[in-house]
Amino acid sequence: MKIRLRLQEILDERNISQRQLSIKANMRPATINALCKETTDRIYISTLEQICKALNIHIHELIDMEDK
């Protein structure tokens, strides 16, 4: 099973740029970019919390489980 972040999809749906999210979540733009491109293999729970809070979403909306 593969865990995938739906971050870029959510940003596209809401017409929010990665830069806008980085400002709102008080995070580095490079961090948001890496998460959107799924080029990272680790993420802190606090990072997920910041993103969810900034987007006003629940964690289950952000994470998707895919059969591999």
C-alpha positions, -999 to +999 in steps of 0.1 A: +000+000+000+013+035-009+006+066+011+001+097-011-005+133-003-033+150-022-018+184-016-014+196-052-049+184-060-063+203-031-044+235-041-056+232-077-092+226-066-091+258-044-071+278-068-043+284-043-007+286-052+021+268-034+035+302-025+002+313-010+000+281+011+036+285+023+028+320+035-005+309+052+011+278+068+043+297+077+065+271+059+093+273+034+081+273-002+106+244-009+089+223+017+055+228+001+069+222-034+085+189-023+053+177-008+033+187-039+058+168-061+059+139-037+097+139-037+100+135+000+099+102+019+094+117+054+071+143+069+066+155+104+032+153+120+035+190+129+040+198+092+008+179+083-010+198+111+002+231+098-010+223+063-044+211+075-049+241+097-039+265+068-063+248+044-090+242+070-092+205+062-090+172+081-060+149+078-081+122+060-087+147+032-050+153+027-038+117+028-047+090+003-039+053+005-033+036-029-030-001-036+004-008-051 
